[in-house]
Amino acid sequence: MAYAPTVPVSAVSARPLVAVVQPVTNQRRAGSDDPRWIGTIRGGYGNPVKTLEADRPVDQVVAGAFSEALAARGLQAGTGDGRYALAITIYQFDANQYVRREATADFGIRVTERATGREVWSDRTKAYNVDGSILSLSTGVFASVDDLKRVALRSMSEAIDTLLDKPGFRAAIRG
């Protein structure tokens, strides 16, 4: 499950400044019992028919996506390097389908100076996407897990792009 920019991304000419802090804090309610679960396709009575799971735990997927997004912007520092640490909290990341495909990604980030531990910026954002027609026949057993995955990835990438492209984030890491 890779990050794909949802907006035009331009690399910064400065040296890499930010490293993602591991582990990512996972505060999801839906999916808290299965670290790889992202979503479910349900039948007409709400019964689970198919499951969307990541290839590794969701906290690792999200950390990797933030790292890729920072790299695309020329801001990714190596582990232990960089002037700033980026701590990520996952509040919600799930996708479901009864008829239409729906996905939500709700992430918070906190930027701290590595040397002092002082917080320089924090924010939270939520991305919600709906895809498909209410008149679709691609539901239940006929629904595609790949289509649900596409909507989940779009929500994840939109939330990441929103956070990393905020003027406050850029101002904070400029020092």
Buried (B, 14 or more C-beta within 10 A) or exposed (E): BEBBBBEEBEEEEEEBBBBBBEEBEBEBEBBEEEBBBBBBBBBEEEEEBBBBBBEEBBBBBBBBBBBBBBBBBBBBBEEEEBBBBBBBBBBBBBBBBBBBBBBBBBBBBBBBBBEEEEEBBBBEBBBEBEBBEEEBEBBBEEBEBEBBBBBBBBBBBBBBBBBBBBEEBBEBBEE
